[in-house]
Amino acid sequence: MAQRVLLQTTLIQLLRSNMSEPKEALIKVIAISVSLFILWALQRARWDRRQPLREHLLWCLVAIGALGYINFGGFHIDGTPFHIWDQYHYVLGSKYFPELGYDGIYVATIEAFEEKDPTFVPPSRIRDLRTNDVVPREQLAELQQQVRMRFSDPRWAAFREDATHYRMREDIFLDHGYNPPPCRAAIERLFTAWLPFRGLSVALYASLDFLLLALAGLVVYRTFGLVVLAAISLSFGLGYCSRYFWIGGAFLRQDVITALLLCAASLATGRMRLAGGLLAYATCCRVFPFFMLLPLTAFAAFHWRKEGERAVQFALGFAGVAALLFIAGCLAGRGAEGWLESLRRLWLLGGVIGPNAVGLKVPFSSSVANMRGELVDPSSLYVYTRIATDVAKTEREHLWLIIVASLAMTTAYLRVAWLTRDIVTVFASGVAAITIMTSPGCYYASFFILLALINPLRTATSLLVANMLMYLCAVLVVMLFRHGIIELNGAALYAPVSVLLLLALLDWLWNVLRSTTRQNHLLVVETSRSGA
């Protein structure tokens, strides 16, 4: 009894104290451990006469995942549920997209602060969003004047009040600006064009992602059932890459994962045009979901006689929504030129693997010197020119390994498309295609939860074990840094995170192929017996 009271007291103190990364890791490891025990019980025990208890345990897992996402009420390190840094980029970037474009948000913000506050001291260095280089602020004086001239006086007055309402760290001017395609800016402007960047509107913007996640959960529950909902909730809420730390409390940052889950539900219910439209939305807004089309296209080609008509319906939905979004992007304030600007910006960003990127290439592109932190710029983690150069060099040296690994995993997901008759399984295997073809920032890797649509309890177990190791790895990196063994850096953490994600993905592919092969074999045997 005394031990239980001590444990409860300790947990309450942990939850009440301010959130930090080590504390979050400890809480998440405890939550994952409890969840793994429940998952083990759900898979091992016989529930024929205890279905109500089984259902209660599944709802308990849903709750653990939902509460885990918000750090059990801890939210961000400062205790706030809002992500002002991220909202600054997406709210102001979309609201003033006609004037700011993709190059003006930082220089315009500095100009606004200098006008409003004569005591404001601008940062000495700032990222030039035209080249992605960090340069002395003086080099952007001409750009600063040009951006100011794009505004009418009333629009500039509104921007000045919005941009200076919150005071943020200087590091914000070293981030990567506002980068979504014009169609995404058009969608965001439906909300931002009419509201100032203040407390109430910040709360409204943050609430949109919660509503989207709730919608996704409801659709998953009604389409796939409680077991899949529990697996998705755990994989997302306790996932290292989907932590609230990254984009929780931001503005419309969960729309892509919501669209992908709704796409899976539409595929499961045969609503092919809707499924195609949802994937088009995700693709036009974030690009990387485009690679989900690779296994789907292979599936349609392999099984054209049975799937040809559905494939055509899917393609029509995809093309129709993509066309509408292209037109919307042209109307976002910068015309068709906005799309060309977006492509140039995307090409610039896509040429560099960031310090917090994940994917198949990341472990092969991380040198020992990089993982020790020897290449870290002492001024800021946002300045990583030396790291980017080293990553490109290491990637070239290990190119043959990357090609072999990519071909092996491509063969695996194509084999899934060949063997299975379940289109949702094929769709989920698109996670492998994205992992091979891209190296997105880790917070986009929430798409790994799509794996939990198939064999949900086992997949959730695999993902939770991988995520527990990620949290422990994060603690280890911090400890090594505090003891002076390494410098704090991204490669030391996200190379292992990428390896763990790859292992979970390989485990999923192996089990899907094995179960599909067994089912096909049994089907052949049954058919032969029926014929006999």
HELIX and SHEET records of a PDB file:
HELIX    1   1 ALA A    2  ARG A   16  1                                  15    
HELIX    2   2 GLU A   21  ARG A   44  1                                  24    
HELIX    3   3 GLN A   51  TYR A   69  1                                  19    
HELIX    4   4 ASN A   71  GLY A   73  5                                   3    
HELIX    5   5 ILE A   84  GLN A   87  1                                   4    
HELIX    6   6 TYR A   88  LEU A   92  3                                   5    
HELIX    7   7 GLY A   93  LYS A   95  1                                   3    
HELIX    8   8 PHE A   97  LEU A  100  1                                   4    
HELIX    9   9 ILE A  105  LYS A  116  1                                  12    
HELIX   10  10 ARG A  137  LEU A  140  5                                   4    
HELIX   11  11 ALA A  141  MET A  149  1                                   9    
HELIX   12  12 ASP A  153  ALA A  163  1                                  11    
HELIX   13  13 GLU A  170  LEU A  174  5                                   5    
HELIX   14  14 PRO A  182  THR A  192  1                                  11    
HELIX   15  15 GLY A  199  PHE A  224  1                                  26    
HELIX   16  16 LEU A  226  GLY A  237  1                                  12    
HELIX   17  17 TYR A  244  ILE A  247  1                                   4    
HELIX   18  18 ASP A  255  ALA A  268  1                                  14    
HELIX   19  19 MET A  272  ARG A  286  1                                  15    
HELIX   20  20 PHE A  288  MET A  292  5                                   5    
HELIX   21  21 LEU A  293  PHE A  302  1                                  10    
HELIX   22  22 TRP A  304  CYS A  330  1                                  27    
HELIX   23  23 GLU A  337  GLY A  350  1                                  14    
HELIX   24  24 LYS A  361  PHE A  364  1                                   4    
HELIX   25  25 VAL A  368  ARG A  372  1                                   5    
HELIX   26  26 THR A  385  GLU A  397  1                                  13    
HELIX   27  27 LEU A  399  LEU A  419  1                                  21    
HELIX   28  28 ILE A  423  ALA A  428  1                                   6    
HELIX   29  29 GLY A  430  MET A  437  1                                   8    
HELIX   30  30 CYS A  442  LEU A  453  5                                  12    
HELIX   31  31 PRO A  456  ARG A  482  1                                  27    
HELIX   32  32 ALA A  491  GLY A  531  1                                  41    
SHEET    1   A 2 ARG A 125  ASP A 128  0                                        
SHEET    2   A 2 ASP A 133  PRO A 136 -1                                        
END                                                                             
